[in-house]
Amino acid sequence: MTEKHLHEAVCDYIRLQYPKARFKTDLSGIYLGGKWSLMNHVKRTTSHSGFPDLVIYERREAYCGLAIELKAQGKSPFKKDGALKKDEHIEAQSEWLNTLERCGFYTLFAVGFDEAKQVIDDYLT
């Protein structure tokens, strides 16, 4: 499953299982068949690169929302020892997650549909 298809599957799942949940997905870094204009627009209208792929705007206990950076199955941002891989884009994504965490969001990377689904279920139930 590509990251584009992962976004779609996760959004479909949320709409089906949690129809009242408010969320936004960010596809600015996804190649849409020769259409990079969206990516260029987002770059010009966002302060920093690496904004999370999915933000769910639902308060739960101490958190004001959930921010997830989605990764396709097999594309973990972590090394085997658990450290973040040295990659400029992954580091920018991690910085956004850290910033949102300081603002009261629950944040994380999720690899593949099953992991994303589990995180969403745990957060919203």
C-alpha positions in Angstrom: 0.0 0.0 0.0 1.5 3.4 -1.0 1.4 6.3 1.4 -1.4 7.9 -0.7 -3.5 4.8 -0.4 -2.7 4.6 3.3 -4.0 8.1 3.8 -7.2 7.3 1.9 -7.8 4.0 3.8 -7.2 5.7 7.2 -9.6 8.5 6.4 -12.2 6.1 5.1 -11.8 4.1 8.4 -12.3 7.2 10.6 -15.4 8.3 8.6 -16.9 4.9 9.0 -16.0 4.1 12.6 -16.1 7.7 14.1 -18.4 9.7 11.9 -18.5 12.7 14.3 -14.7 13.0 14.6 -13.2 16.1 13.0 -9.9 15.5 11.2 -7.7 16.8 8.4 -5.1 14.9 6.4 -2.2 16.6 4.7 -1.3 15.2 1.2 1.2 18.0 0.3 4.1 15.6 0.1 2.3 13.0 -1.9 3.0 12.8 -5.7 -0.3 13.0 -7.4 0.6 12.0 -11.0 2.5 15.0 -12.2 0.7 17.6 -10.0 3.2 19.2 -7.8 1.4 22.5 -7.7 -0.4 21.5 -4.4 3.0 20.7 -2.8 4.4 24.0 -4.0 1.4 25.9 -2.6 1.6 24.2 0.8 5.4 25.0 1.0 4.6 28.7 0.4 1.8 28.8 2.9 3.2 26.7 5.8 5.9 27.9 8.3 7.9 24.7 8.4 8.0 21.5 6.4 7.0 18.1 7.9 3.5 18.9 9.1 1.8 15.6 10.3 -0.1 13.6 7.8 -3.2 13.3 10.0 -4.6 15.5 12.8 -7.7 14.5 14.6 -9.3 17.5 16.4 -10.9 15.6 19.3 -10.1 16.3 23.0 -9.4 13.2 25.1 -8.4 13.4 28.7 -5.2 15.5 28.9 -4.8 15.8 25.1 -6.5 18.4 22.8 -6.0 16.2 19.7 -4.1 13.5 17.9 -1.4 14.1 15.3 0.0 11.1 13.4 2.8 11.0 10.8 1.8 8.1 8.6 4.4 5.8 7.0 3.7 3.1 4.5 4.2 -0.5 5.7 7.9 -1.3 5.9 9.0 2.4 5.9 9.7 2.9 9.6 11.3 6.2 10.5 13.3 4.4 13.2 16.5 2.4 13.2 16.5 -1.1 14.7 17.8 0.4 18.0 14.7 2.7 18.2 16.6 5.9 17.3 15.2 8.1 14.7 16.8 7.7 11.3 19.1 10.4 10.1 17.0 12.0 7.4 16.2 15.7 6.9 12.5 15.0 6.1 11.9 12.6 9.0 13.7 15.0 11.4 11.4 17.8 10.2 8.4 15.6 10.8 9.6 14.7 14.3 10.1 18.4 15.1 6.5 19.1 14.2 5.3 16.2 16.4 7.4 17.5 19.3 6.0 21.0 18.8 2.4 19.7 18.8 3.1 17.5 21.8 4.2 20.6 23.7 0.9 22.2 22.7 -1.1 19.4 24.2 -1.5 16.9 21.3 -0.8 13.2 21.5 1.7 12.6 18.7 3.4 9.7 17.0 4.6 8.0 13.9 2.4 5.1 12.7 3.7 2.5 10.2 1.0 0.9 8.1 -2.8 0.8 8.3 -3.0 -1.7 11.2 -0.8 0.5 13.5 -2.6 3.7 12.5 -6.0 2.0 13.1 -4.9 0.8 16.6 -3.6 4.2 17.6 -6.9 5.9 16.4 -9.0 3.3 18.2 -7.0 3.6 21.4 -7.3 7.4 21.2 -11.0 7.8 20.3 -12.4 5.1 22.5 
